[in-house]
Amino acid sequence: MASLSLAPVNIFKAGADEERAETARLSSFIGAIAIGDLVKSTLGPKGMDKILLSSGRDASLMVTNDGATILKNIGVDNPAAKVLVDMSRVQDDEVGDGTTSVTVLAAELLRSRIFNCKKDTSTDHHRRLERSHKGRKEALLSSAVDHGSDEVRFWQDLMNIAGTTLSSKLLTHHKDHFTKLAVEAVLRLKGSGNLEAIHVIKKLGGSLADSYLDEGFLLDKKIGVNQPKRIENAKILIANTGMDTDKIKIFGSRVRVDSTAKVAEIEHAEKEKMKEKVERILKHGINCFINRQLIYNYPEQLFGAAGVMAIEHADFAGVERLALVTGGEIASTFDHPELVKLGSCKLIEEVMIGEDKLIHFSGVALGEACTIVLRGATQQILDEAERSLHDALCVLAQTVKDPRTVYGGGCSEMLMAHAVTKLASRTPGKEAVAMESFAKALRMLPTIIADNAGYDSADLVAQLRAAHSEGQITAGLESQRLGGSGGHIVLRAEPSGICVLYCDQFRGSPTDAVTADRLPDYMKEGTIGDMAILGITESFQVKRQVLLSAAEAAEVILRVDNIIKAAPSRNVSPITTPVKHSHLLLNSGPVHSKVVFERLQPLKKTVELPCPG
């Protein structure tokens, strides 16, 4: 009887690779943890920025501390690292902020699992996290505060949330100014949450403090030559059509003439065709025509003669936003004016911002539309300011939809960690080990925030842990401003300086008072404080999404036991020259090598291949 061979059998193609069991687990863990370590230095109000350089012909430079932007612009090869990159991108799309927090929390969950391997050697660690998920959800829900029915307190919540969001961004030095801009812009939306109505324009020059909110719409284009520069009660036709056929354009054909007079006849026919198109446009009864494509000199001349303002080459985003704010629709054909919906506004005029001319639309049909004009010294500053402001606008829009808020400064994380730890102390078996690792990962967020600020994180987190154990559920790191724009604080002028009356958020009664020449700076002392008094507030939706996404991503990576890399594909260029016996597939032996070699060579004659057999 023939003996069976116990040698391993390779079932994959040549070039494929496989990692199994603990090797695959550690490879996934280390890749994800490396991504978390990459961005954790940007977390918190004292986080640092990173410079991203791209090479090649179109080399660019980017300065940012936004987690999603950093991860999106770096190339990663580790599959677990790619999971965290995709997760941060989804976080940015869903709620706009918390991209760094969600990446760091997922990485810390995996790091705590590695440290607990000696205590819990089982492979179903992900299943044992379910009860800890339930415990931290209940703790987060119980700590949420809803002031949606109180207009004054809700406005204060929005100001605090915007200030907390901008504290870790480039705009932190002008936080009060941009907090007001963001809140005013979002409140103009009247609860719709349609951020497309808020247009952001970046213009070099001045400083960030020169940025302002304009009640209207600004289009970064110029009005045509010899056309009106100001129009009242405008009727606007927004189009996406070709207005550049006043010259000969016959594609795919060749025209031969025997004299220049014939060329002139063809050009005259093209002009008549364009003139007829302009006349069809003018029949709509408009005094402003905006086109996504170019408008050549002849149609521009016809519009000017008719007293119509013509604006060309408005980009697609500009055309879409114009149609939204003016109440019109984008048209491509003009045979039926009664079917075209025109846009309208009270005034169109040309304005100057810095050294550039822009077109200002005021009194638009969509009353909530507005434009935020950002000024700055360099393009990198403007780009990062736009990203920071976008995060604040997204968070505020989410808060308008769901007015529940939670406390920041590590307060929510310590509260949930305390709840999970208490639950673990009552849970028998190895499930308690998984719950303790989850609580440890939650406590790492305030630890990293304190480390980035240069303070003793071990001491501060120990103080926070003791405070929450004593029932001080609003204790957190004093990592933001005292007072500032909004907040549950009352100011009173005194002969000796500014008297700050700290108000209890729930009772509204002054509980303490200090006197100072100016409001204290953030994280100056490096202590713990009462987040309700300090007005350090975050959106419940953002915090909830951070916890859900991080836990799900960590669970996906924890379930991995094999990593299989496919064999690289062989990109063989197709045969472009006549080859005898080309219907035969020769895929083995030296003949195959010769075929591939001959295919890749520039052949100047017919290649004859031997026919096997």
C-alpha positions, 0 to 999 in steps of 0.5 A, spaced: 500 500 500 502 506 497 504 511 503 501 518 503 506 524 503 505 529 509 509 534 505 505 541 505 501 542 498 501 549 495 494 550 492 496 558 490 499 560 484 506 562 483 508 568 486 502 568 491 503 569 499 500 567 505 501 569 512 497 564 517 495 564 525 499 568 530 503 571 524 497 574 520 494 577 527 501 580 529 502 583 522 495 586 522 495 589 529 502 592 528 500 595 521 494 598 524 498 601 530 503 604 526 497 608 523 495 610 529 502 612 532 503 616 525 497 621 527 496 621 534 501 627 535 496 631 532 490 630 537 488 635 542 489 643 542 496 642 542 497 637 537 502 638 531 501 639 524 505 635 519 508 637 512 506 632 506 510 632 500 509 629 493 514 628 488 514 628 481 512 633 475 506 636 479 510 636 486 505 639 492 506 641 499 501 640 504 501 642 511 495 639 515 493 636 522 487 633 519 487 625 520 483 624 514 487 628 510 494 625 512 492 618 511 488 619 504 495 622 502 500 617 504 500 610 501 500 604 505 501 597 503 499 593 510 491 591 509 489 592 516 492 599 515 488 600 509 482 599 513 483 604 518 485 609 512 478 607 509 475 608 516 477 615 517 475 617 510 468 614 512 468 618 518 470 625 515 464 623 510 459 622 515 460 627 520 466 631 518 470 631 524 473 626 529 478 623 524 484 622 528 480 620 534 477 614 531 484 612 528 487 613 534 482 609 538 482 603 533 489 603 534 489 603 542 484 597 542 488 593 538 494 595 542 491 593 548 489 586 545 496 585 544 498 587 551 493 582 554 495 576 550 498 573 556 491 573 560 487 571 554 490 567 549 483 565 546 481 567 539 474 570 540 476 576 543 472 580 539 466 576 541 467 578 548 467 586 547 460 586 546 458 587 553 463 593 553 460 596 547 453 596 551 456 599 557 459 605 554 453 606 550 449 606 556 454 611 559 454 616 553 447 616 552 446 618 560 451 623 559 448 627 553 445 633 554 439 636 550 438 643 549 434 643 543 428 646 546 432 652 549 434 657 544 439 661 548 442 655 551 442 651 544 446 657 541 451 657 547 452 649 545 453 651 538 458 656 540 462 651 545 462 646 540 465 650 534 470 653 539 472 646 541 472 643 534 477 649 532 481 649 538 485 643 535 486 646 528 490 652 525 484 657 526 485 656 534 489 663 534 482 666 531 478 661 534 472 666 537 472 670 530 471 663 526 466 660 531 462 666 530 462 665 522 461 658 522 455 658 527 452 664 523 453 661 517 450 654 519 444 658 523 442 661 516 441 654 513 434 654 518 435 647 520 436 644 513 443 642 514 445 643 506 452 645 506 452 646 499 449 653 500 455 655 504 460 657 499 468 658 501 472 662 497 480 663 498 483 669 496 491 670 498 493 676 502 491 679 508 491 675 514 486 670 517 483 675 521 480 679 515 476 673 513 469 675 513 462 672 512 458 675 506 450 674 505 450 672 498 453 668 493 460 670 490 463 667 483 470 668 482 469 670 475 469 676 471 464 679 467 465 680 459 467 686 455 462 691 453 457 688 458 453 691 464 457 691 470 451 692 475 444 689 474 438 689 478 432 684 479 436 680 475 433 674 471 438 669 470 439 663 465 444 658 467 447 653 461 452 648 459 452 649 452 457 650 447 458 658 445 465 657 441 462 655 434 463 662 430 469 659 427 470 653 422 469 646 426 468 640 422 471 634 426 472 628 422 472 631 415 476 635 410 474 641 407 477 643 400 476 650 397 479 653 391 478 660 394 478 664 400 471 667 398 469 660 400 472 660 407 469 666 408 462 663 406 463 658 411 465 662 417 459 667 415 454 660 415 457 659 422 456 666 425 449 666 422 448 659 426 451 662 432 447 668 432 441 664 431 443 660 438 444 667 441 437 669 439 434 663 442 437 664 448 435 672 448 427 670 447 427 667 454 427 674 457 433 674 461 438 680 463 444 675 465 447 669 462 452 664 465 455 658 461 459 653 464 463 653 457 467 658 454 463 664 450 467 666 444 468 673 442 462 674 437 456 671 441 459 675 447 459 681 442 451 679 441 450 679 448 453 686 450 449 689 444 443 686 447 444 689 454 445 682 457 451 680 462 454 674 460 459 670 464 463 664 461 467 658 464 463 658 471 466 651 473 461 645 474 461 646 482 460 653 481 454 652 476 451 647 480 451 652 486 448 658 482 442 653 480 441 652 487 442 659 490 438 662 485 432 657 484 434 656 477 435 650 473 441 648 468 439 648 461 442 645 455 437 647 449 433 653 448 427 651 443 422 651 449 423 657 453 417 656 457 420 649 460 426 653 462 426 655 470 430 661 470 434 664 476 433 670 480 436 675 485 436 682 486 442 685 485 449 683 481 455 687 481 462 686 481 466 687 487 474 687 489 477 682 494 484 684 495 487 685 487 481 680 484 475 682 481 469 677 483 461 677 481 457 678 487 449 676 487 445 679 493 438 677 494 438 670 491 432 666 492 435 661 497 435 666 503 440 662 507 445 662 502 452 665 504 459 666 502 465 665 507 471 669 504 478 666 507 484 671 507 491 668 508 498 669 507 500 663 503 496 658 499 498 652 504 494 656 510 488 658 506 487 650 504 488 648 512 483 654 514 478 651 509 479 644 511 478 646 519 472 651 517 469 645 513 470 640 519 466 646 524 461 647 519 460 639 518 459 638 526 455 644 527 450 641 521 450 635 525 448 638 532 443 642 528 440 635 526 441 632 533 442 637 538 444 632 544 451 634 546 457 631 551 463 634 554 469 634 551 476 634 554 477 627 555 471 627 560 466 622 555 472 617 554 473 617 562 466 616 564 465 610 559 471 607 561 469 608 568 462 605 566 466 599 563 471 598 568 465 597 573 461 592 569 468 588 568 469 588 576 462 584 576 463 580 570 466 573 571 471 569 566 475 572 561 470 576 558 472 581 564 479 581 561 476 584 554 472 589 557 478 592 561 482 592 555 476 596 552 476 601 558 484 602 557 483 604 550 478 609 552 483 612 557 488 613 552 485 618 548 486 623 554 493 620 556 495 622 548 492 629 549 496 631 555 502 628 552 501 632 546 501 638 551 507 636 554 504 635 561 504 629 566 499 624 563 500 619 568 498 624 574 492 627 570 489 621 568 490 618 575 486 625 577 481 624 572 480 617 574 479 618 581 474 624 580 470 620 576 470 614 581 467 620 586 461 621 582 464 628 578 462 626 571 463 632 568 471 632 570 476 633 564 482 636 562 482 643 562 485 643 555 480 649 552 479 656 553 476 658 560 470 663 557 471 665 550 465 665 545 459 663 548 459 658 554 455 658 560 459 664 563 457 670 565 462 676 565 461 682 569 465 689 569 469 690 575 474 696 577 479 691 578 478 687 572 474 682 569 469 678 573 468 671 571 462 668 574 462 661 572 455 658 572 452 651 573 449 649 566 443 645 569 441 650 575 444 656 572 446 659 578 453 662 579 458 657 583 464 661 583 468 667 581 475 670 579 477 676 577 483 677 572 485 682 567 483 678 561 480 671 560 485 665 561 489 661 556 487 654 554 491 648 558 496 653 561 496 650 568 495 643 565 490 641 570 483 638 570 477 642 571 469 642 570 467 641 563 460 644 564 463 650 567 469 651 562 464 650 556 468 644 553 462 641 549 462 636 543 457 633 538 454 627 541 453 624 533 461 625 532 462 622 539 458 616 537 460 615 530 467 615 533 466 609 538 462 605 533 467 606 527 473 604 531 470 598 535 467 595 528 474 597 525 478 593 531 473 587 531 474 586 523 482 586 524 481 582 530 477 576 526 483 576 521 487 569 522 490 569 515 492 574 510 493 571 503 496 575 497 494 574 490 500 573 485 502 579 481 498 579 474 503 578 468 501 584 464 503 582 457 502 587 451 498 584 445 501 581 439 500 587 434 504 584 428 502 578 424 504 571 427 503 564 424 499 559 428 497 565 433 491 561 435 495 556 439 496 558 446 503 556 448 504 556 456 509 552 458 516 550 457 522 554 453 517 556 447 512 560 452 518 564 454 520 565 447 513 567 445 513 572 451 520 575 449 518 576 441 511 579 443 515 585 447 520 586 442 519 591 436 518 586 430 519 588 423 517 582 420 513 576 421 515 571 426 514 564 425 513 560 431 514 552 431 507 548 432 508 543 437 506 536 435 
